[in-house]
Amino acid sequence: MRSTPTEPEHVRSTSHDAPARPELHPTMLRRFLAYYKPERGLLIADTVCALVIAGIDLAFPSILRALTGGLFMEGRNAILGALGYIALGLVVMYLVRMGCRYFVSAQGHIMGARMESRMRQDLFDQYERFCFTYFDRVNSGDMMSRVVNDLFDICEAAHHVPEWIIICGVEIIGAFIILATISPVLTGVMALVTAVFVVIMVRQNLRMREVFADNRRKISEVNSQLQDSLAGMRVVKSFANEGTERAKFRHSNARYLDSKVAQYHAMGAYQATSALMTGALFTVIVVVGGLLVAQGSMTAVDMATFALYISLFTTPIETLVNSTENIQKAIAGFKRMDEVMLTMPDIEDAPDARPLKVTDGAIEYRDVCFSYEDEELGSDRAGRPVIDHLNLSIRPGETIALVGPSGGGKTTTCSLLPRFYDVTSGAITIDGQDVRSVTQESLRQAIGLVQQDVYLFDGTIGENIAYGRPDATPDEIVEAARRANIHAFIESLPDGYDTVVGERGSRLSGGQKQRVAIARVFLKDPAILILDEATSALDNESEEAVQESLERLARDRTTIIIAHRLSTIKNADEIATVERGRVVERGTHEELLERDGTYARYYRMQFEGARAGSSLRGDAGSDELGA
């Protein structure tokens, strides 16, 4: 039965749902800080360097104040005698600062890049744990956006935020303490003005959080639309629908632009407030400081020093203000990553799961029911059983063909066997072992699958065949290609097995891709085979060549065939007709024709269609079964 999710409902939302405001909750903050753990040494060194930088920045105005009010008030000889030592000290001080700045900039970014790499690996590993249910409801463009865009923003913040907090925090606090020792009155007025502006900027900050979260959603929509359009470019061009795709992309792109405009309006208001705060503080120095000088409570030198420290006080505040974009993007990005990491896979190994042991290859479906959830297929099909109390026993080594109308449940029946989905009720067993009680890896290693929609990776033909068993030797790859009757074709290519197939195998024909996929299964050498319209893309000549190989592969192995072509099932041991998620009839080809049921009706429709087509085209080889 399906695993019960334990996470909050919002964690299971898709990218189309409006997520909550990207607040960094304590538990989420702890998960983020955990990524610093492997970088403890580098983080400590980076912190020390940041403290040195902040200390040197704070020291210079004090040094200048001491010199102005002390040494520089003495005679010429005293100044000249000490100037060389002062210069040497300042050179050493700023060389140290330069080294620390290099370390913070270089090693700090390296630390962030390592954290990003681990986050990306963790996120990819989590995607690998999900079953088909997750990929049915989440767009691949959104998943790519989380892996690429979001994690880049997190990486930048992972390095810069500690640096900003340390350097800016030390400079702000240090400058405030030093200013308080110079003039408590003027410092108190500055603190009051600063507090007013901080309140205003905090309110603006809340608005920016919402804007950045919306910005993340909109760029995901752009990525999703782009990925969808590019992946389906051949369909787009075949229907001459470039204009339609441009309009769809223009719509998502315009929505993203609107979000960016709102983002920059919010940032502009935020930074304008920061600039106004700086101007207000300088005005306070001139007005209040002038009054204090006039009253004799403050010297002109102290007022000048005060002005120097004001820059050291306001600049880090501006830095933190300007870093708000990075911080908010990182919070929004890590929240989106955290949503994925907290999502429990619908299908997981049982705590006591053990490896599957295939002894004979007997398969049994016992009273199996299955239906999709709301978010998977929409409310119109939610709760409707795709598989409805299906019972089906397959003997060891038997080849059984499933036929029936489209949507009848044939492919779903096969998808439940390797646990691409979990049954809602009932059980599926292999040699008496419930598929839910064994490890998914061992279960899927025992099953070979060739589908109608063949997926080839963007690599060489040899690499794609070797995907069936990555540790296979070149000789074993060649032997698998021979058994799939594609070796001669591969050898005829200029680069042979090193020929690059292109994205999704775009450089090969449909039949060639199908035979590469079949060779991949030959190499895997599984105990159980599922052929989901495996020869549907082949012409008659290619089909005949492959069919012999498939029959050789299926010998002494349990095989399930989903087929529309009569030629692919005529030699099956048994044929089962599946309608509305149930097996309505079962038997050999001859037995089913004698019963004059659903299969016989399909057969007559196909046979009469083939006869009619032959009389018009002279083509006696057409023998498709309309299933």
Helices and strands as residue ranges (DSSP letters): G 9-12, H 26-33, G 34-39, H 40-69, G 71-73, H 76-129, H 132-137, H 140-145, I 146-150, H 151-182, H 184-231, H 233-238, H 242-295, H 300-322, H 324-342, E 363-371, H 374-377, E 385-394, E 399-403, H 410-416, E 425-430, E 433-434, G 435-437, H 440-445, E 447-450, H 461-466, H 474-483, H 487-492, G 496-498, G 503-505, H 510-524, E 528-532, H 540-554, E 558-562, G 566-568, E 574-579, E 582-587, H 589-595, H 598-617
